Amino acid sequence: MTDNGKIITVFGSSRPTEGHADYAEAFELGRALAEAGFAVCTGGYGGVMEAVSRGANESGARVVAVTSSFFKSRANRWANEETRMDTWQDRLFELVRIGDGFVACKGGTGTLVELAVVWEMLNKRAMEIRPFVILGEFWEPIVNRVREVEQGLGSRWSESSDPLVHQAPTPVAAAEFLAEKLMAARRHREGA
């Protein structure tokens, strides 16, 4: 496997433990991202973050953890690198800054904030367009409900012409989508 230099930031709950379906899915996501040639970045703690880190690490990928003094814990043992930020907000924006693409796994209010911040930054073009995936069906009702507000209003900020958040049914589908979008962006830059 070769590292293509691209980093995928993954957001998700800190609660699932080994043996839980959400942990297993996140582990498979880490493995699929590594096999697609990506490095992985997470918030660095337990649950989905640990499982993604573990799957990627065991598959030979570089794993970056962005932690915060706010939480008073260190990165999980599967991270190769830890970047420690002072505040929760600094951590969030560092996770966004590092990512060449994003995946939001099932999670709680913290993951909801992360999903909303990335989506809004993409929607308002506060950063260049980067591929963003929600894994599974968990976030789909929320994303679709928000889209109802945007559609048909003629706002220059809406996603009516090109959805900014893609739903992937499986970890492999998420990794394939990210690889395809990032490769297409690279071809576009090289051809321009």
C-alpha positions as CSV (number, residue, x, y, z in Angstrom):
1,M,0.0,0.0,0.0
2,T,1.2,3.5,-0.8
3,D,0.2,6.6,1.1
4,N,-1.3,9.0,-1.5
5,G,-0.7,11.9,0.9
6,K,-4.4,12.5,1.5
7,I,-5.9,12.5,5.0
8,I,-9.5,11.6,5.7
9,T,-10.9,13.0,9.0
10,V,-13.5,10.7,10.6
11,F,-16.0,11.9,13.2
12,G,-18.1,9.6,15.4
13,S,-19.2,8.7,18.9
14,S,-16.7,8.0,21.7
15,R,-19.0,5.5,23.3
16,P,-19.0,2.2,21.3
17,T,-16.6,-0.5,22.7
18,E,-15.1,-3.5,21.0
19,G,-17.8,-6.0,20.3
20,H,-20.4,-3.3,19.4
21,A,-21.7,-3.1,15.8
22,D,-20.7,0.6,15.6
23,Y,-17.2,-0.2,16.7
24,A,-16.9,-3.0,14.1
25,E,-18.2,-0.7,11.3
26,A,-15.7,2.0,12.2
27,F,-12.9,-0.6,12.3
28,E,-13.9,-1.6,8.8
29,L,-14.0,2.0,7.7
30,G,-10.4,2.5,9.0
31,R,-9.3,-0.6,7.1
32,A,-11.1,0.5,3.9
33,L,-9.6,4.0,4.0
34,A,-6.1,2.5,4.6
35,E,-6.5,0.1,1.7
36,A,-7.6,3.1,-0.5
37,G,-4.2,4.7,0.3
38,F,-5.4,7.3,2.8
39,A,-4.0,8.4,6.1
40,V,-6.7,8.8,8.8
41,C,-7.4,11.6,11.3
42,T,-9.8,11.4,14.2
43,G,-10.5,13.2,17.5
44,G,-8.2,10.6,19.0
45,Y,-10.2,9.1,21.8
46,G,-12.3,6.0,22.3
47,G,-15.3,4.5,20.5
48,V,-15.5,5.2,16.8
49,M,-12.3,7.2,16.9
50,E,-10.4,4.3,18.4
51,A,-11.9,1.7,16.0
52,V,-11.2,3.8,12.9
53,S,-7.6,4.4,14.2
54,R,-7.1,0.7,14.9
55,G,-8.5,-0.5,11.5
56,A,-6.3,2.0,9.7
57,N,-3.2,1.4,11.9
58,E,-3.4,-2.4,11.6
59,S,-3.7,-2.0,7.8
60,G,-0.5,0.1,7.7
61,A,-1.9,3.6,7.4
62,R,-0.7,6.7,9.2
63,V,-3.1,7.7,12.0
64,V,-3.3,11.3,13.3
65,A,-5.2,12.1,16.5
66,V,-6.2,15.7,17.3
67,T,-7.0,15.9,21.0
68,S,-7.7,18.7,23.4
69,S,-6.6,19.7,26.9
70,F,-10.3,20.3,27.5
71,F,-10.9,16.5,27.7
72,K,-7.8,15.8,29.9
73,S,-7.1,12.4,28.2
74,R,-4.5,11.3,25.7
75,A,-4.9,9.8,22.3
76,N,-5.8,6.1,21.9
77,R,-2.9,3.7,21.4
78,W,-3.6,3.3,17.7
79,A,-2.6,6.8,16.8
80,N,0.9,7.4,15.3
81,E,0.8,11.1,15.9
82,E,-1.0,13.3,18.3
83,T,-1.7,17.0,17.9
84,R,-2.9,18.5,21.1
85,M,-5.0,21.7,21.0
86,D,-5.9,23.9,23.9
87,T,-9.6,24.2,23.5
88,W,-12.5,22.1,22.1
89,Q,-13.1,24.7,19.4
90,D,-9.4,24.7,18.3
91,R,-9.6,20.9,18.1
92,L,-12.7,21.0,15.9
93,F,-11.2,23.4,13.5
94,E,-7.9,21.5,13.3
95,L,-9.8,18.3,12.5
96,V,-11.4,20.2,9.6
97,R,-8.2,21.9,8.5
98,I,-6.3,18.6,8.3
99,G,-8.9,16.7,6.3
100,D,-8.8,16.3,2.5
101,G,-12.2,14.6,2.9
102,F,-14.5,13.7,5.7
103,V,-16.7,10.9,7.1
104,A,-19.4,11.3,9.7
105,C,-20.2,8.0,11.5
106,K,-23.1,7.5,13.9
107,G,-22.7,9.8,16.9
108,G,-24.2,12.1,19.4
109,T,-24.2,15.9,19.8
110,G,-20.5,16.3,19.3
111,T,-20.6,14.4,16.0
112,L,-23.7,16.5,15.0
113,V,-21.7,19.7,15.6
114,E,-18.8,18.4,13.6
115,L,-21.2,17.4,10.7
116,A,-22.9,20.8,10.8
117,V,-19.6,22.8,10.9
118,V,-18.1,20.9,8.0
119,W,-21.3,21.1,6.0
120,E,-21.7,24.8,6.6
121,M,-18.1,25.6,5.8
122,L,-18.5,23.7,2.5
123,N,-21.9,25.3,1.8
124,K,-20.7,28.9,2.4
125,R,-17.4,28.1,0.6
126,A,-15.4,29.0,3.8
127,M,-13.1,26.3,2.5
128,E,-12.5,24.7,-0.8
129,I,-14.9,21.9,-1.7
130,R,-13.8,18.5,-0.2
131,P,-15.7,15.3,-0.3
132,F,-18.0,14.6,2.7
133,V,-19.7,11.3,3.4
134,I,-22.2,10.2,6.0
135,L,-21.8,6.5,6.7
136,G,-25.0,4.5,6.9
137,E,-28.5,5.8,7.4
138,F,-28.2,7.4,10.8
139,W,-27.7,11.0,9.7
140,E,-29.7,10.8,6.5
141,P,-33.1,12.0,8.0
142,I,-31.3,15.1,9.5
143,V,-29.5,15.9,6.2
144,N,-32.6,15.4,4.2
145,R,-34.6,17.6,6.5
146,V,-32.0,20.4,6.4
147,R,-32.0,20.1,2.6
148,E,-35.8,20.8,2.5
149,V,-35.0,24.3,3.8
150,E,-32.4,24.9,1.2
151,Q,-34.2,23.6,-1.9
152,G,-36.3,25.9,-3.9
153,L,-35.3,29.0,-2.1
154,G,-32.9,30.2,-4.8
155,S,-30.1,30.8,-2.3
156,R,-26.6,31.0,-3.8
157,W,-25.6,29.0,-0.7
158,S,-27.8,26.0,-1.4
159,E,-26.7,22.6,-2.5
160,S,-29.4,22.3,-5.1
161,S,-27.0,21.9,-8.0
162,D,-24.5,19.6,-6.3
163,P,-25.1,17.9,-2.9
164,L,-22.2,18.5,-0.5
165,V,-22.9,15.5,1.7
166,H,-23.0,12.0,0.2
167,Q,-24.5,9.0,1.9
168,A,-22.5,5.8,1.7
169,P,-24.1,2.5,2.8
170,T,-20.9,0.7,3.7
171,P,-17.3,1.5,4.8
172,V,-16.0,0.3,1.5
173,A,-18.5,2.5,-0.4
174,A,-17.4,5.5,1.6
175,A,-13.7,4.9,0.9
176,E,-14.4,4.3,-2.8
177,F,-16.4,7.6,-3.0
178,L,-13.7,9.6,-1.3
179,A,-11.0,8.1,-3.6
180,E,-13.0,8.8,-6.7
181,K,-13.8,12.4,-5.7
182,L,-10.2,13.2,-4.7
183,M,-8.8,11.6,-7.9
184,A,-11.3,13.6,-10.0
185,A,-10.2,16.8,-8.2
186,R,-6.6,16.0,-8.8
187,R,-7.2,15.3,-12.5
188,H,-9.1,18.6,-12.8
189,R,-6.2,20.5,-11.1
190,E,-3.6,18.9,-13.4
191,G,-5.7,19.5,-16.5
192,A,-6.4,23.1,-15.7
